[in-house]
Amino acid sequence: MPRLESFMSGMVMMGFIIAGLFFFRFWSRTHDRLFAIFGVAFWLMALNEVFVDVSGTPSNEVVLAYVLRIIAYLLLIAGIVAKNLEERKSVKNL
């Protein structure tokens, strides 16, 4: 992988890690499950970047890259849906 692509992949990975740390910090303050799920999802996306960069092959040829992305995106969707269902349930109880 050329140096510029490797550098950019590292920057994207760092962004995912920092975003995950922010969500874990919010989770430690509020203990809201949504923040923990988002933190894990962003760390999975960071792991995806590491795996693609270390393997040296383009990301569209690495099957594990797709699996990690799908798991991360499904976690994001599941967290949002669970939060919305939780809020609907609390509104009905009022």
C-alpha positions in Angstrom: 0.0 0.0 0.0 1.5 3.4 -0.9 2.5 5.6 1.9 -0.2 8.2 1.4 -2.9 5.6 1.5 -1.4 4.1 4.6 -1.2 7.5 6.3 -4.8 8.3 5.4 -5.9 4.9 6.7 -4.1 5.6 10.0 -5.8 9.0 10.3 -9.2 7.5 9.7 -8.5 4.8 12.2 -7.4 7.5 14.8 -10.7 9.3 14.1 -12.7 6.1 14.8 -10.8 5.4 18.0 -11.3 9.0 19.3 -15.0 8.9 18.4 -15.2 5.6 20.3 -13.5 7.1 23.3 -15.9 10.0 23.3 -18.9 7.6 23.3 -17.4 5.5 26.1 -16.9 8.7 28.1 -20.5 9.7 27.6 -21.5 6.1 28.6 -19.5 6.3 31.8 -21.4 9.5 32.8 -24.9 8.4 31.8 -24.7 4.6 31.7 -26.9 4.8 28.6 -26.5 1.6 26.5 -26.6 3.5 23.2 -23.3 5.2 23.9 -21.6 1.9 24.7 -22.9 0.4 21.5 -21.7 3.3 19.5 -18.3 3.1 21.1 -18.0 -0.6 20.3 -19.1 0.1 16.7 -16.6 2.8 16.1 -13.8 0.6 17.5 -14.8 -2.2 15.2 -14.5 0.3 12.3 -11.0 1.2 13.6 -10.1 -2.5 13.7 -11.4 -2.7 10.1 -8.9 0.0 9.1 -6.1 -1.7 10.8 -6.9 -5.0 9.2 -7.1 -3.5 5.7 -3.9 -1.5 6.2 -1.9 -4.5 7.5 -3.2 -6.9 4.9 -1.9 -4.7 2.1 -4.7 -5.6 -0.2 -7.5 -3.2 -1.3 -10.4 -3.2 1.0 -12.8 -4.4 -1.6 -10.9 -7.7 -1.8 -10.8 -8.4 1.9 -13.9 -10.3 3.1 -13.2 -9.8 6.8 -13.3 -6.0 6.1 -16.9 -6.3 4.9 -17.8 -8.5 7.9 -16.4 -6.0 10.4 -18.2 -3.1 8.7 -21.5 -5.0 8.6 -21.3 -5.9 12.3 -20.5 -2.2 13.1 -23.3 -0.9 11.0 -25.8 -3.4 12.4 -24.7 -2.5 16.0 -25.4 1.2 15.2 -28.8 0.4 13.8 -29.6 -2.0 16.7 -28.6 0.7 19.2 -30.8 3.3 17.6 -33.8 1.0 17.3 -33.4 -0.1 20.9 -33.2 3.4 22.1 -36.3 4.4 20.2 -38.3 1.5 21.5 -37.1 2.2 25.0 -38.3 5.8 24.8 -41.7 4.8 23.3 -42.2 2.4 26.2 -41.4 5.1 28.7 -43.8 7.5 27.0 -46.6 5.0 27.1 -46.0 4.4 30.8 -46.6 8.0 31.6 
